[in-house]
Structure formats: C-alpha cells, structure tokens
Amino acid sequence: MHRVTFVSRLLPPLAAAGAAPLEQAMRQLDVESNYELVRRLDPYVKGAATSAAELSAAVRAALAAHLPELVPYADQVIGFLAQYYGVEG
C-alpha cells in the first residue's frame, strides 16, 4: 500500500516573463494555485473521477463551459485533477 499526496503550488505574485503559458492563463483568470483550479472544477468533474477516460471527458467539458481560456491546457489540467483524485491511467 502506498500513499499519494497532492501538493498545491501557489503561483508567483506576478507572472514572470518566462512563466509557463498555463500559469499566465491562470493568473489572468485570478486563479492563485493549481488547488484553486481543482476546487473551481470539482463540482463539475468529481462524479467522473472513476476512470481516466471519464475524468478527461468531464474536465474538457467543464473547461469549455466554464474556463474556455484554459482549453488549450486541458491535458495539464487533467493531470492536476487525476493526481488530486488518485485516478490512474
């Protein structure tokens, strides 16, 4: 048996010139950390956290409906949520 811990990373106060595109997009949406992003999407995706395929589809739908600016970074967001919910695949 192993334990997995989800670690939330706070974004720097100002978006650095060399910041990753996802960080820049999150900053523009006033999302302070990847955990805050998880919390914003949680109501729309937590029921789909039973498999990687279902979670992926739910995250893509939630992003398109609620945070369309992050759609280009869907794979990274799916990774955050999969780690948070412990979904492997």
N, CA, C and O atoms as a DFTB+ gen file, in Angstrom:
356 C
 N C O
     1  1       0.848      -1.179       0.000
     2  2       0.000       0.000       0.000
     3  2       0.891       1.238       0.000
     4  3       1.887       1.296       0.721
     5  1       0.531       2.212      -0.801
     6  2       1.318       3.435      -0.864
     7  2       0.413       4.648      -0.664
     8  3      -0.802       4.573      -0.850
     9  1       1.005       5.722      -0.297
    10  2       0.263       6.953      -0.047
    11  2       0.678       8.001      -1.083
    12  3       1.862       8.192      -1.359
    13  1      -0.308       8.659      -1.637
    14  2      -0.053       9.716      -2.609
    15  2      -0.541      11.024      -2.004
    16  3      -1.649      11.096      -1.472
    17  1       0.272      12.030      -2.085
    18  2      -0.088      13.336      -1.543
    19  2      -0.170      14.339      -2.675
    20  3       0.740      14.448      -3.497
    21  1      -1.267      15.066      -2.708
    22  2      -1.440      16.124      -3.693
    23  2      -0.850      17.391      -3.106
    24  3      -1.194      17.779      -1.990
    25  1       0.030      18.034      -3.845
    26  2       0.659      19.266      -3.387
    27  2       0.220      20.401      -4.295
    28  3       0.409      20.354      -5.510
    29  1      -0.361      21.412      -3.693
    30  2      -0.775      22.580      -4.448
    31  2       0.375      23.561      -4.525
    32  3       1.060      23.813      -3.533
    33  1       0.580      24.109      -5.699
    34  2       1.662      25.066      -5.903
    35  2       1.053      26.426      -6.145
    36  3       0.277      26.617      -7.081
    37  1       1.416      27.388      -5.279
    38  2       0.950      28.756      -5.467
    39  2       1.706      29.398      -6.613
    40  3       2.908      29.189      -6.775
    41  1       1.000      30.173      -7.398
    42  2       1.649      30.893      -8.481
    43  2       2.402      32.081      -7.901
    44  3       2.004      32.615      -6.866
    45  1       3.476      32.501      -8.545
    46  2       4.193      33.684      -8.074
    47  2       3.280      34.914      -8.123
    48  3       2.354      34.954      -8.933
    49  1       3.527      35.927      -7.265
    50  2       2.648      37.102      -7.225
    51  2       2.481      37.793      -8.573
    52  3       1.385      38.250      -8.898
    53  1       3.524      37.875      -9.346
    54  2       3.459      38.468     -10.676
    55  2       3.891      37.435     -11.695
    56  3       4.849      36.694     -11.474
    57  1       3.195      37.388     -12.789
    58  2       3.571      36.430     -13.834
    59  2       4.918      36.846     -14.413
    60  3       5.057      37.931     -14.977
    61  1       5.886      35.985     -14.269
    62  2       7.216      36.262     -14.804
    63  2       7.182      36.185     -16.325
    64  3       6.337      35.506     -16.910
    65  1       8.098      36.880     -16.940
    66  2       8.153      36.894     -18.407
    67  2       8.322      35.486     -18.965
    68  3       7.799      35.178     -20.036
    69  1       9.042      34.634     -18.252
    70  2       9.275      33.271     -18.717
    71  2       8.328      32.247     -18.116
    72  3       8.580      31.046     -18.211
    73  1       7.237      32.704     -17.494
    74  2       6.293      31.780     -16.861
    75  2       5.658      30.870     -17.911
    76  3       5.504      31.246     -19.073
    77  1       5.300      29.684     -17.478
    78  2       4.637      28.730     -18.364
    79  2       3.305      29.305     -18.833
    80  3       2.657      30.042     -18.089
    81  1       2.890      28.982     -20.047
    82  2       1.638      29.534     -20.582
    83  2       0.421      29.239     -19.694
    84  3      -0.459      30.089     -19.555
    85  1       0.364      28.045     -19.093
    86  2      -0.757      27.729     -18.214
    87  2      -0.766      28.665     -17.014
    88  3      -1.825      29.156     -16.623
    89  1       0.392      28.918     -16.429
    90  2       0.471      29.833     -15.286
    91  2       0.000      31.225     -15.680
    92  3      -0.714      31.872     -14.914
    93  1       0.380      31.690     -16.842
    94  2      -0.044      33.012     -17.307
    95  2      -1.564      33.059     -17.482
    96  3      -2.206      34.035     -17.093
    97  1      -2.127      32.020     -18.057
    98  2      -3.576      31.970     -18.270
    99  2      -4.317      31.912     -16.936
   100  3      -5.345      32.568     -16.766
   101  1      -3.800      31.134     -15.995
   102  2      -4.420      31.053     -14.678
   103  2      -4.362      32.406     -13.980
   104  3      -5.332      32.823     -13.346
   105  1      -3.242      33.083     -14.094
   106  2      -3.081      34.400     -13.472
   107  2      -4.119      35.376     -14.035
   108  3      -4.695      36.165     -13.286
   109  1      -4.357      35.329     -15.330
   110  2      -5.341      36.227     -15.955
   111  2      -6.753      35.937     -15.457
   112  3      -7.602      36.829     -15.457
   113  1      -7.015      34.708     -15.035
   114  2      -8.334      34.327     -14.519
   115  2      -8.434      34.480     -13.010
   116  3      -9.444      34.106     -12.415
   117  1      -7.393      35.029     -12.383
   118  2      -7.329      35.180     -10.923
   119  2      -7.398      33.843     -10.196
   120  3      -8.013      33.737      -9.135
   121  1      -6.771      32.835     -10.765
   122  2      -6.643      31.533     -10.121
   123  2      -5.247      31.503      -9.505
   124  3      -4.249      31.527     -10.224
   125  1      -5.176      31.451      -8.178
   126  2      -3.916      31.614      -7.458
   127  2      -3.058      30.361      -7.366
   128  3      -1.854      30.457      -7.130
   129  1      -3.657      29.184      -7.549
   130  2      -2.895      27.944      -7.408
   131  2      -3.582      26.832      -8.180
   132  3      -4.736      26.962      -8.589
   133  1      -2.856      25.732      -8.375
   134  2      -3.491      24.615      -9.059
   135  2      -4.595      24.012      -8.186
   136  3      -5.550      23.441      -8.712
   137  1      -4.475      24.132      -6.863
   138  2      -5.533      23.643      -5.976
   139  2      -6.812      24.471      -6.157
   140  3      -7.911      23.916      -6.162
   141  1      -6.674      25.782      -6.306
   142  2      -7.852      26.611      -6.539
   143  2      -8.519      26.226      -7.857
   144  3      -9.746      26.230      -7.958
   145  1      -7.724      25.899      -8.852
   146  2      -8.267      25.434     -10.118
   147  2      -9.035      24.128      -9.924
   148  3     -10.125      23.956     -10.469
   149  1      -8.467      23.217      -9.152
   150  2      -9.142      21.950      -8.847
   151  2     -10.469      22.233      -8.146
   152  3     -11.486      21.625      -8.478
   153  1     -10.464      23.146      -7.183
   154  2     -11.683      23.465      -6.441
   155  2     -12.760      24.090      -7.347
   156  3     -13.950      23.832      -7.171
   157  1     -12.336      24.900      -8.301
   158  2     -13.311      25.502      -9.225
   159  2     -13.970      24.458     -10.118
   160  3     -15.154      24.558     -10.439
   161  1     -13.191      23.459     -10.514
   162  2     -13.716      22.438     -11.421
   163  2     -14.362      21.265     -10.690
   164  3     -15.097      20.491     -11.303
   165  1     -14.102      21.122      -9.407
   166  2     -14.578      19.977      -8.627
   167  2     -16.067      19.694      -8.783
   168  3     -16.428      18.539      -9.007
   169  1     -16.947      20.681      -8.677
   170  2     -18.380      20.365      -8.789
   171  2     -18.775      19.739     -10.126
   172  3     -19.773      19.023     -10.213
   173  1     -18.000      20.008     -11.144
   174  2     -18.344      19.530     -12.489
   175  2     -17.695      18.191     -12.837
   176  3     -18.147      17.503     -13.753
   177  1     -16.643      17.821     -12.114
   178  2     -15.897      16.634     -12.525
   179  2     -15.780      15.545     -11.465
   180  3     -15.384      14.427     -11.794
   181  1     -16.109      15.826     -10.208
   182  2     -15.859      14.829      -9.163
   183  2     -16.614      13.523      -9.380
   184  3     -16.125      12.460      -8.996
   185  1     -17.785      13.583      -9.984
   186  2     -18.539      12.362     -10.263
   187  2     -17.908      11.504     -11.341
   188  3     -18.226      10.321     -11.457
   189  1     -17.022      12.085     -12.129
   190  2     -16.375      11.357     -13.224
   191  2     -14.991      10.851     -12.840
   192  3     -14.252      10.357     -13.692
   193  1     -14.639      10.971     -11.573
   194  2     -13.295      10.576     -11.144
   195  2     -13.195       9.075     -10.906
   196  3     -12.505       8.630      -9.989
   197  1     -13.879       8.303     -11.726
   198  2     -13.854       6.850     -11.590
   199  2     -12.902       6.191     -12.578
   200  3     -12.447       5.068     -12.359
   201  1     -12.603       6.892     -13.665
   202  2     -11.641       6.375     -14.642
   203  2     -10.986       7.554     -15.343
   204  3     -11.525       8.660     -15.362
   205  1      -9.835       7.306     -15.908
   206  2      -9.090       8.361     -16.599
   207  2      -9.884       8.901     -17.791
   208  3      -9.895      10.109     -18.031
   209  1     -10.539       8.026     -18.530
   210  2     -11.295       8.454     -19.706
   211  2     -12.484       9.333     -19.315
   212  3     -12.729      10.364     -19.941
   213  1     -13.219       8.923     -18.284
   214  2     -14.369       9.716     -17.842
   215  2     -13.922      11.055     -17.273
   216  3     -14.547      12.079     -17.546
   217  1     -12.850      11.063     -16.489
   218  2     -12.339      12.297     -15.923
   219  2     -11.886      13.245     -17.028
   220  3     -12.173      14.441     -16.984
   221  1     -11.189      12.716     -18.002
   222  2     -10.715      13.527     -19.114
   223  2     -11.872      14.190     -19.853
   224  3     -11.822      15.385     -20.147
   225  1     -12.904      13.424     -20.150
   226  2     -14.066      13.970     -20.859
   227  2     -14.765      15.027     -20.018
   228  3     -15.169      16.064     -20.543
   229  1     -14.913      14.779     -18.719
   230  2     -15.589      15.732     -17.838
   231  2     -14.791      17.027     -17.703
   232  3     -15.368      18.114     -17.688
   233  1     -13.476      16.911     -17.605
   234  2     -12.638      18.100     -17.480
   235  2     -12.711      18.928     -18.762
   236  3     -12.856      20.149     -18.709
   237  1     -12.613      18.271     -19.893
   238  2     -12.695      19.005     -21.163
   239  2     -14.045      19.730     -21.298
   240  3     -14.089      20.872     -21.754
   241  1     -15.119      19.084     -20.912
   242  2     -16.443      19.707     -20.977
   243  2     -16.547      20.875     -20.001
   244  3     -17.090      21.926     -20.342
   245  1     -16.026      20.692     -18.783
   246  2     -16.084      21.758     -17.779
   247  2     -15.247      22.955     -18.198
   248  3     -15.660      24.100     -18.012
   249  1     -14.079      22.698     -18.759
   250  2     -13.244      23.805     -19.223
   251  2     -13.940      24.573     -20.344
   252  3     -13.957      25.804     -20.343
   253  1     -14.504      23.851     -21.285
   254  2     -15.180      24.502     -22.410
   255  2     -16.351      25.368     -21.930
   256  3     -16.606      26.440     -22.480
   257  1     -17.050      24.894     -20.908
   258  2     -18.226      25.609     -20.427
   259  2     -17.887      26.741     -19.452
   260  3     -18.550      27.778     -19.459
   261  1     -16.863      26.553     -18.617
   262  2     -16.638      27.485     -17.511
   263  2     -15.308      28.243     -17.550
   264  3     -15.221      29.356     -17.031
   265  1     -14.297      27.667     -18.145
   266  2     -12.983      28.311     -18.221
   267  2     -12.391      28.110     -19.617
   268  3     -11.346      27.474     -19.756
   269  1     -13.041      28.641     -20.645
   270  2     -12.594      28.373     -22.017
   271  2     -11.165      28.835     -22.300
   272  3     -10.528      28.324     -23.221
   273  1     -10.653      29.787     -21.528
   274  2      -9.277      30.238     -21.727
   275  2      -8.260      29.139     -21.422
   276  3      -7.118      29.193     -21.880
   277  1      -8.681      28.149     -20.650
   278  2      -7.763      27.068     -20.278
   279  2      -7.902      25.828     -21.150
   280  3      -7.187      24.850     -20.936
   281  1      -8.792      25.843     -22.115
   282  2      -8.974      24.684     -23.000
   283  2      -7.655      24.254     -23.662
   284  3      -7.409      23.052     -23.762
   285  1      -6.792      25.184     -24.120
   286  2      -5.533      24.742     -24.732
   287  2      -4.610      23.987     -23.763
   288  3      -3.668      23.321     -24.192
   289  1      -4.885      24.095     -22.462
   290  2      -4.036      23.447     -21.449
   291  2      -4.773      22.291     -20.778
   292  3      -4.436      21.900     -19.660
   293  1      -5.767      21.752     -21.452
   294  2      -6.609      20.708     -20.873
   295  2      -5.802      19.515     -20.377
   296  3      -6.108      18.972     -19.316
   297  1      -4.782      19.095     -21.115
   298  2      -4.007      17.927     -20.688
   299  2      -3.334      18.164     -19.343
   300  3      -3.296      17.267     -18.501
   301  1      -2.800      19.372     -19.134
   302  2      -2.164      19.679     -17.856
   303  2      -3.201      19.747     -16.735
   304  3      -2.950      19.267     -15.630
   305  1      -4.345      20.332     -17.010
   306  2      -5.400      20.428     -16.005
   307  2      -5.908      19.034     -15.656
   308  3      -6.157      18.737     -14.487
   309  1      -6.061      18.190     -16.648
   310  2      -6.481      16.805     -16.401
   311  2      -5.454      16.116     -15.510
   312  3      -5.822      15.350     -14.619
   313  1      -4.172      16.382     -15.740
   314  2      -3.125      15.811     -14.895
   315  2      -3.257      16.246     -13.447
   316  3      -3.099      15.428     -12.540
   317  1      -3.549      17.545     -13.211
   318  2      -3.749      18.031     -11.840
   319  2      -4.895      17.283     -11.174
   320  3      -4.778      16.809     -10.044
   321  1      -6.005      17.188     -11.899
   322  2      -7.190      16.557     -11.326
   323  2      -7.010      15.054     -11.135
   324  3      -7.482      14.495     -10.145
   325  1      -6.345      14.410     -12.057
   326  2      -6.089      12.973     -11.899
   327  2      -5.223      12.722     -10.671
   328  3      -5.461      11.772      -9.926
   329  1      -4.244      13.549     -10.463
   330  2      -3.388      13.423      -9.287
   331  2      -4.214      13.687      -8.026
   332  3      -4.099      12.947      -7.048
   333  1      -5.028      14.714      -8.037
   334  2      -5.837      15.073      -6.886
   335  2      -6.802      13.943      -6.496
   336  3      -6.921      13.599      -5.320
   337  1      -7.484      13.373      -7.492
   338  2      -8.459      12.320      -7.227
   339  2      -7.838      10.925      -7.156
   340  3      -8.523       9.967      -6.797
   341  1      -6.577      10.797      -7.486
   342  2      -5.927       9.488      -7.456
   343  2      -6.356       8.583      -8.593
   344  3      -6.378       7.361      -8.444
   345  1      -6.694       9.168      -9.717
   346  2      -7.114       8.400     -10.888
   347  2      -5.874       8.092     -11.717
   348  3      -5.133       8.994     -12.108
   349  1      -5.663       6.828     -11.972
   350  2      -4.510       6.415     -12.767
   351  2      -4.969       6.019     -14.160
   352  3      -6.106       5.595     -14.369
   353  1      -4.064       6.167     -15.089
   354  2      -4.418       5.688     -16.406
   355  2      -3.727       6.438     -17.430
   356  3      -3.905       6.170     -18.618
